């Protein structure tokens, strides 16, 4: 078995876990907005019409996904192997979910998709170092 060398990338994996926690909090916040105020300006496109999907269903999806993302970030911070695997899956699903808001919030959507891609990169390339650093 080869020895895994801990590099400065451990900090990037920790940064990815913090991003997951922050993004989970954002998702929970936006989920509550969708549930409590589905007719708000946040969900209106450039022509003033509501986006083409059920806002409350999107709100529940985003709220549940936000809780999962936040908890994944917490457990990734602790170095759990299953959290590294789940972080990749959750970040990918969250990136696709954020694309649904692109018609109403294009800059925010692109920022969140970029954040998710950074999470996937940091965890897949250097996630093994996090476990070694925790020992």
URURCOR-V356063 format. One record per backbone hydrogen bond with DSSP energy under -1.0 kcal/mol. CO is the residue of the C=O (numbers start at 1). NH is the residue of the N-H. Records with the same first field share a line. If there is no record, write none. Layout:
# URURCOR-V356063
CO->NH + NH
This chain:
# URURCOR-V356063
7->10
8->11
9->13
10->14
11->15
12->16
13->17
14->18
15->19
16->20
17->21
18->22
19->23
20->24
21->25
22->26
23->27
24->28
25->29
26->30
27->31
28->32
29->33
30->34
31->35
32->36
33->37
37->40
40->43
41->44
43->51
45->48
49->45
54->58
55->59
56->60
57->61
58->62
59->63
60->64
61->65
62->66
63->67
64->68
65->69
66->70
67->71
68->72
69->73
70->74
71->75
72->76
73->77
75->80
76->79
80->84
81->85
82->86
83->87
84->88
85->89
86->90
87->91
88->92
89->93
90->94
91->95
92->96
93->97
94->98
95->99
97->100
99->102
101->105
105->109
106->110
107->111
108->112
109->113
110->114
111->115
112->116
113->117
114->118
115->119
116->120
117->121
118->122
119->123
120->124
121->125
122->126
123->127
128->132
129->133
130->134
